[in-house]
Amino acid sequence: MFRLGDIETVEQVEIELRNPRTGAPLGVRISLAGPAHPLHQAKVLERSRRMMLAAALEGKEKAMERGLDEAQQARVELAIACVINWRGLANGDGHELPWSPQKAADVLMDKRNHWILEQISDALNDRDRFTKDSANA
């Protein structure tokens, strides 16, 4: 019989970026806010409110027409909001790039770094990453 509490949700996880061609680890570690983290929840709530407001102001059909573009934008915004730290990332000159919310946005909005956005989005969508067996299990 399954006991409540045997599995618990974790608020954040760390991923390691991999070379998109070879799959080799790059030594870049990114901390992500998961679905139970307040930053993640706030971003999802903000998007829901925007969608509801758009539907109320423009009508449901017009809001749905914009839905695909906005879904992609929301995906990018969520990834930016959920990157809460990184280690091992360097700029083009080879100097360490310290994390900040603005630098996270700059990196993820740069089309050359789309592969990083993809890896972050994939990790955020992998709900198993954000659960673990409890110490009582």
N, C-alpha and C positions, 0 to 999 in steps of 0.2 A: 504494500500500500504506500502511495506517495504521501509524504509528510510536508505540509506547508513549511517553508523555511529551508528545505533541503537545497533549493536553488535560489540564488539571490541575484538581483540586478546590480551592476556596477555603474557608477556615474561616468567614469572615463576609462579609456584604454589608450595604449600606446601601440602604434604601428611602425613598421620599418618600411621605408620606400624601397621599391625594387626596380631594377633596370627594366624598362618596358619591353626591351627586345630579348634579353637573356633571362630575366627573372632573378638575376643575382642581387643579393642585398647590397644597398648603397651606403649603409651606416647612418642614414638620416632617420631619426626617430621623431614621430609627430604624435603629440597627445591630442586625443579627440574627446569632446564632450558627447556622451551618448544620450539616448532618448530620456533617461531619467535625470540628466543634468539640467539645472535651471537655465543655462544659456541655450541649450537645444530646445527646451520647452518654450522659452520666450520667443525664439525665432519661428517656431511652428505656429504658435498662437498669433504672432504678428502677421504671418502669411494668411492664416484663416480669416483674420479680421479684414485684411485688405481685399480678399476675395469676396467676402460678404458685403463689404461696402461697395465694391465695383458692381456686384449683382444688383444691389439696391439702387444705385445711381444710374447704371447703364441698361439694366435689364439682364436677365439671365442669359439670353442668347448671345448678346454682344460680349458679355463677360466670358462665356464659353469659347467664343472665337479667339479671344486673346489668351486662352488657357494654355496652349502649348508653349508659346513664347515665355509666358510667365512661369510655367512649370520649370523650364530650363533656367530661367533667372533665379527662381526660388532654390533650385538645386545648388547653384553657385553660391547664393547668399547663405544657405545652410552650411555648406562646406566651410566658408570663410568664418562664420560665427562659431563653428564647432572646433576649429583649430585653436587650441588653447596654449600650445607651446610647441617648440621643436628644438632639436639638438642636431648638430652635425651638418647644417645647411650653410653653404658658402655662396657668396655673390660671384659674379663673373671674374673678379680679380683674385678669387681664392680666399678672401677674408670671410671669417664667420659672419653670418647674417643673423643677428639677434632677432628673436621673435617679438612682434608687436601686432596688435590687431590690424594696423594699417599695412605692415609688411606682409602679413598673411593675405590681405586683400590684393596687394600689388602682385604677389607671386601667383595667386590663383586666377587672377584676371588676365594675366599674360598668356596669350594664345600658345606661346612656345612651351608653356608648362601644363598644357591640357592633360598630359599623362599623369601629373601629380594630382590634379583635380579628380581624375577618374579613380585613382587609387583611394583617395580620401572618400569619395562618394560611395565606392564599393564597400569600404570598411564601415561607413555609417549605415549602410543598408543591410549589413550582416549582423542581424540581431543576436546571433550566438556569441559574438564577440563581447557583448555587453551583459552576459550572464556568467555565473560561476557556481560551482558547488559550494555550499556553505561549510563552515568548519564543523557543523553538527551532523553533516550528512554521513 
